[in-house]
Amino acid sequence: MHVEPHDLEHDFPRMRQAITTLRESNPDFASLVARYEDLNKRIVELELSDMPIGDLAFEDLKKERLRLKDAVYAMLSSHGAS
């Protein structure tokens, strides 16, 4: 099965340096990114395996990942990253 990458550096290639800088200087941002990465890893593992999970529960995980990504982007934007 092909799994689309959803790591932040892939989704925001022009913001790689800003992600690194903000992650090192802002504990709230670092925590948000860690939560995103943990959830993304869990989703990828589920996509690649036959772990039992209902469709609705899986969709909820994906929606949460999107919410976290939106929050990451908002923080990056508010700190002048583009």
C-alpha positions in Angstrom: 0.0 0.0 0.0 1.2 3.5 -0.9 1.2 6.0 2.0 1.3 9.7 1.2 3.9 11.5 3.3 2.5 14.0 5.8 5.7 15.1 7.6 5.9 18.8 8.1 9.0 19.2 6.0 7.3 17.6 3.1 4.1 19.6 3.4 5.9 22.9 4.1 9.2 22.6 2.2 9.8 26.4 2.2 9.4 26.6 5.9 11.9 23.9 6.9 14.3 26.4 8.5 11.5 28.2 10.3 10.2 24.9 11.6 13.7 24.1 13.0 14.2 27.6 14.4 10.8 27.9 16.1 11.0 24.3 17.4 14.3 25.2 19.2 13.1 28.6 20.5 9.4 28.1 21.3 8.4 25.2 23.7 4.7 25.5 22.8 5.6 25.1 19.1 7.9 22.2 19.9 5.1 20.5 21.9 2.6 21.0 19.1 5.0 19.6 16.5 5.8 16.6 18.7 2.0 15.9 19.1 1.6 16.2 15.3 4.6 13.9 14.6 3.4 11.3 17.1 -0.1 11.2 15.7 1.2 11.2 12.1 3.4 8.2 13.0 0.4 6.4 14.5 -1.7 7.0 11.4 1.1 5.8 9.0 1.5 2.6 11.1 -2.2 2.0 10.8 -2.2 2.6 7.1 0.7 0.2 6.6 -0.7 -2.6 8.8 -3.8 -4.5 9.3 -4.4 -3.1 12.8 -8.1 -3.2 13.6 -9.6 0.3 13.7 -13.0 1.5 12.6 -13.4 3.8 9.7 -14.9 6.6 11.8 -12.1 6.3 14.4 -9.5 6.4 11.6 -11.1 9.5 10.1 -11.2 11.1 13.5 -7.4 10.6 13.8 -6.9 12.1 10.3 -9.0 15.1 11.2 -7.0 15.6 14.4 -3.8 15.5 12.4 -5.2 18.1 10.1 -6.2 20.3 13.0 -2.7 20.0 14.4 -1.1 20.8 11.1 -3.3 23.9 10.8 -2.2 25.0 14.2 1.5 24.5 13.2 1.0 26.5 10.1 -0.8 29.3 12.0 2.1 29.6 14.4 4.6 29.6 11.6 2.7 32.3 9.8 2.4 34.4 12.9 6.2 34.3 13.3 6.8 35.5 9.8 7.7 32.2 8.1 6.6 31.8 4.5 
